[in-house]
């Protein structure tokens, strides 16, 4: 298994550009999520999905869109990039988001995004 | 809402020193508690977990005990190594599927 994969690893955008961060998992996990990691802020949840066709907002959703057309893929779209979106983005997945207790999230390696 | 507070770093120790990273939480009900570790340049990975009061999670020499009376889940290791240098995140999952993280504590272990 490749686990959770993310592309690209690094990206530089100009203000106002749009792009899609890719995330895929091959573990047949129902639950997938996107976080951003900023210094001194820890990880903040952007959007999440409990299954194909279902998405919901997390703590910091503004400026980002997601869709979940398949179990495997959960892309994150930046509609019009802003310098405040400079961050490291992590995608994560887990087997069953509704299972109590045995709940481990598997993280991808991250995408480092710089918006100038 | 649910929240996690962990000690601010950075923490710098010498090899073989004792490590404690404090973590306290606020949650309704009976959350599951986790410690994740992030090595330089990598994503987070689960270090240990505990799913009910008085449970002790352990892995790679690290331990943490779920203390409901003090709402705490402190991470400890008796003798740290240089390879333990990383950022450590305390996290909890309460009544929903969303995981809530602390802000992270950076640990540097010097030889």
Boltz contact constraints between the chains, C-beta under 6 A:
constraints:
  - contact:
      token1: [A, 31]
      token2: [B, 97]
      max_distance: 6.0
  - contact:
      token1: [A, 42]
      token2: [B, 101]
      max_distance: 6.0
  - contact:
      token1: [A, 42]
      token2: [B, 102]
      max_distance: 6.0
  - contact:
      token1: [A, 42]
      token2: [B, 103]
      max_distance: 6.0
  - contact:
      token1: [A, 42]
      token2: [B, 104]
      max_distance: 6.0
  - contact:
      token1: [A, 43]
      token2: [B, 101]
      max_distance: 6.0
  - contact:
      token1: [A, 90]
      token2: [B, 43]
      max_distance: 6.0
  - contact:
      token1: [A, 97]
      token2: [B, 97]
      max_distance: 6.0
  - contact:
      token1: [A, 98]
      token2: [B, 97]
      max_distance: 6.0
  - contact:
      token1: [A, 101]
      token2: [B, 32]
      max_distance: 6.0
  - contact:
      token1: [A, 101]
      token2: [B, 51]
      max_distance: 6.0
  - contact:
      token1: [A, 103]
      token2: [B, 93]
      max_distance: 6.0
  - contact:
      token1: [A, 104]
      token2: [B, 46]
      max_distance: 6.0
  - contact:
      token1: [A, 107]
      token2: [B, 43]
      max_distance: 6.0
  - contact:
      token1: [A, 107]
      token2: [B, 44]
      max_distance: 6.0
  - contact:
      token1: [A, 108]
      token2: [B, 43]
      max_distance: 6.0
  - contact:
      token1: [A, 109]
      token2: [B, 43]
      max_distance: 6.0
  - contact:
      token1: [A, 110]
      token2: [B, 43]
      max_distance: 6.0
